[in-house]
Amino acid sequence: MSEKIDEEDFQEKRWQLLEWIYEVDQITDSEARSQLVDEIKSMPQEIVEKMYNDYGKSLLSSAGGAMGAAAGVAVGGPVGGIVGGVVGKKTAGKLVTANGPFKSELGPSAVGAYPHLHRVGDLIFVSGIGPRKPVTNEIPGGPIKDENGNPLDYDIRAQTRSVIENIKIILEEYGSGLEKVVDVYTMLVDMDRDFTGYNEVYAEYFSEILPARTTCSVSALPTPIAVELKVIAKA
C-alpha cells in the first residue's frame, strides 16, 4: 500500500512535476533529456492523479505549453507517451494537450504520414485502423490475397475482432476507451461476403454502447485486409 501524501509533500511534488514537464521539451541535449525523463518516471502516480482530481484539465493542459506545443518526439516517443510511462496509460490522456496528434506505442504501425489519433477539444478522431498486429504485422484471420494478388480464404470475424481490439488498445493508451466511442465508420472490401460476420463481432463490443455507425463497401485497402474502422470518441 502506498504512503498517504500530505498536503505539503503534494504541493512540492506538484510543482516539481510541472517544472519537469515544462523542461523536457526544451532540452536539446539527449543525455540531459534522458536523465530528466528518468526523474519524471520516479514521480508517484498518485501525485498526478491527485493533481488532476483537485485542479482539473485546465491546469494540466495549460501547464506550460510543453504539453500543448510538444506534439513531437521526446526521447523515443511523444510527450504524451512519456507522461503515460509516468502515470499509467489511463492517466496519459489527462495530461496530454487538449488538441493535437498522438502516436501510439502499442498499436499497429501506420502506413503513411498520420498519427493513430488526433484530438480536437473533447473529441478524439482515430485514424482508420486495420487488423494488423503491432510489431509483427500479422493479420489475424489471414490476408485476403497473396503477394501475387491471388485471392485467399480469410476469417472476417477474426479480422474484425483484431481491428476493434487495436482501437481499444490505442484509446486506452491515450486515456479513453471503447465505451466513449460515439461514431464508427467501417470499410469492407467484400460487403456481400463479410457483412454478416463483421456485424456479429461488432455487436459483441458495441451493442450496449450504440455509437452511430456507417458501413461502406470499398474496392481495396492499403494492405491485404478485409476490414478497417475509423472511430470518433469522447476524451
RAZI-V829416 format. One record per pair of residues at least 24 apart in sequence whose C-alpha atoms are under 10 Angstrom apart, sorted by the first residue. I is the first residue (numbers start at 0). J is the second residue. If there is no record, write none. Layout:
i	j
I	J
I	J
This chain:
i	j
1	43
1	45
2	45
3	45
4	43
4	45
4	46
4	49
8	46
9	45
9	46
9	47
9	49
9	50
10	46
10	50
12	42
12	43
12	46
12	47
12	50
13	42
13	46
13	47
13	49
13	50
15	39
15	42
16	40
16	42
16	46
16	47
17	47
17	58
17	59
17	62
17	63
17	65
18	62
18	63
18	65
19	65
20	62
20	63
20	64
20	65
20	66
20	78
20	81
20	82
20	94
21	62
21	63
21	64
21	65
21	66
21	69
22	63
22	65
23	65
23	66
23	69
23	73
23	74
23	78
23	81
24	64
24	65
24	66
24	68
24	69
24	70
24	71
24	72
24	73
24	74
24	77
24	78
25	65
25	69
25	73
26	73
27	73
29	73
29	74
30	74
32	73
32	74
33	73
33	74
33	75
36	73
36	74
36	81
36	82
36	84
36	85
37	81
37	85
38	85
39	81
39	82
39	84
39	85
39	86
40	81
40	82
40	83
40	84
40	85
40	86
41	85
41	86
42	85
42	86
43	85
43	86
44	83
44	84
44	85
44	86
44	87
44	90
45	86
46	86
47	82
47	85
47	86
47	90
47	91
47	93
47	94
48	86
48	87
48	90
48	93
48	94
51	90
51	93
51	94
55	93
56	93
56	94
56	95
56	96
56	97
57	94
57	97
58	94
59	93
59	94
59	95
59	96
59	97
60	93
60	94
60	95
60	96
60	97
60	98
61	94
61	95
61	96
61	97
62	94
62	96
63	96
64	96
65	95
65	96
66	94
66	95
66	96
66	97
66	98
66	99
67	94
67	95
67	96
67	97
67	98
67	99
68	96
68	98
68	99
69	95
69	96
69	99
69	100
70	95
70	96
70	98
70	99
70	100
70	101
70	102
71	99
71	100
71	101
71	102
72	102
75	104
76	101
76	102
76	103
76	104
77	101
77	102
77	103
77	104
78	102
79	103
79	172
79	173
80	104
80	172
80	173
83	172
83	173
83	174
87	172
87	173
87	174
88	168
88	169
88	170
88	171
88	172
88	173
88	174
88	175
89	170
89	171
89	172
89	173
89	174
89	175
89	176
90	171
90	172
90	173
90	174
90	175
91	171
91	172
91	173
91	174
91	175
92	118
92	170
92	171
92	172
92	173
92	174
92	175
92	234
93	173
93	174
93	175
93	234
94	173
94	174
95	173
95	174
96	120
97	121
97	122
97	123
97	234
98	122
98	123
99	123
100	124
100	125
101	125
101	169
101	173
102	169
102	172
102	173
103	168
103	169
103	170
103	172
103	173
104	133
104	168
104	169
104	172
105	132
105	133
105	134
105	165
105	168
105	169
105	172
106	131
106	132
106	133
106	134
106	164
106	165
106	166
106	167
106	168
106	169
106	170
106	172
107	131
107	132
107	133
107	134
107	135
107	136
107	137
107	162
107	165
107	166
107	168
107	169
108	132
108	133
108	134
108	135
108	136
109	133
110	221
110	222
111	221
115	166
115	169
115	170
116	166
116	169
116	170
116	173
116	229
116	230
116	231
117	231
118	231
118	232
118	233
118	234
119	233
119	234
120	233
120	234
121	232
121	233
121	234
122	179
122	180
122	181
122	231
122	232
122	233
122	234
123	170
123	173
123	175
123	179
123	180
123	181
123	230
123	231
123	232
123	233
123	234
124	180
124	182
124	229
124	230
124	231
124	232
124	233
124	234
125	166
125	169
125	170
125	180
125	183
125	228
125	229
125	230
125	231
125	232
126	166
126	227
126	228
126	229
126	230
126	231
127	162
127	166
127	184
127	185
127	186
127	226
127	227
127	228
127	229
127	230
128	161
128	162
128	163
128	165
128	166
128	169
128	185
128	226
128	227
128	228
128	229
128	230
129	158
129	159
129	161
129	162
129	163
129	164
129	165
129	166
129	186
129	220
129	221
129	222
129	223
129	224
129	225
129	226
129	227
129	228
129	229
130	157
130	158
130	159
130	160
130	161
130	162
130	163
130	164
130	165
130	166
130	222
130	224
130	225
130	226
130	227
130	228
131	158
131	161
131	162
131	165
131	222
131	223
131	224
132	161
132	162
132	164
132	165
133	165
138	162
138	222
138	223
138	224
138	225
139	224
140	224
140	225
141	223
141	224
141	225
142	222
142	223
142	224
142	225
143	188
143	222
143	223
143	224
143	225
144	222
144	223
144	224
144	225
145	223
146	223
148	223
150	223
151	223
153	224
153	225
154	193
154	196
154	197
154	225
155	187
155	189
155	192
155	193
155	194
155	195
155	196
155	197
155	198
155	200
155	224
155	225
155	226
156	193
156	194
156	195
156	196
156	197
156	198
156	199
156	200
156	201
156	226
157	196
157	197
157	200
158	196
158	197
158	200
158	224
158	225
158	226
158	227
159	193
159	196
159	197
159	198
159	199
159	200
159	201
159	224
159	225
159	226
159	227
159	228
160	197
160	199
160	200
160	201
160	203
160	204
161	226
162	201
162	226
162	227
162	228
162	229
163	200
163	201
163	204
163	205
163	227
163	228
163	229
164	204
166	228
166	229
166	230
170	232
170	233
170	234
173	234
174	234
175	232
175	233
175	234
176	232
176	233
176	234
177	204
177	205
177	208
177	210
177	230
177	231
177	232
177	233
178	204
178	205
178	207
178	208
178	209
178	210
178	232
178	233
179	208
179	210
179	231
179	232
179	233
179	234
180	205
180	208
180	209
180	210
180	211
180	230
180	231
180	232
180	233
180	234
181	208
181	209
181	210
181	211
181	212
181	230
181	231
181	232
181	233
182	209
182	210
182	211
182	212
182	213
182	229
182	230
182	231
182	232
182	233
183	209
183	210
183	211
183	212
183	213
183	214
183	228
183	229
183	230
183	231
183	232
184	211
184	212
184	213
184	214
184	215
184	227
184	228
184	229
184	230
184	231
185	212
185	213
185	214
185	215
185	216
185	217
185	226
185	227
185	228
185	229
185	230
186	213
186	214
186	215
186	216
186	217
186	218
186	219
186	220
186	225
186	226
186	227
186	228
186	229
187	214
187	215
187	216
187	217
187	218
187	219
187	220
187	224
187	225
187	226
187	227
187	228
188	215
188	216
188	217
188	218
188	219
188	220
188	223
188	224
188	225
188	226
188	227
189	215
189	216
189	217
189	218
189	219
189	225
189	226
190	214
190	215
190	216
190	217
190	225
190	226
191	216
193	225
193	226
194	226
197	225
197	226
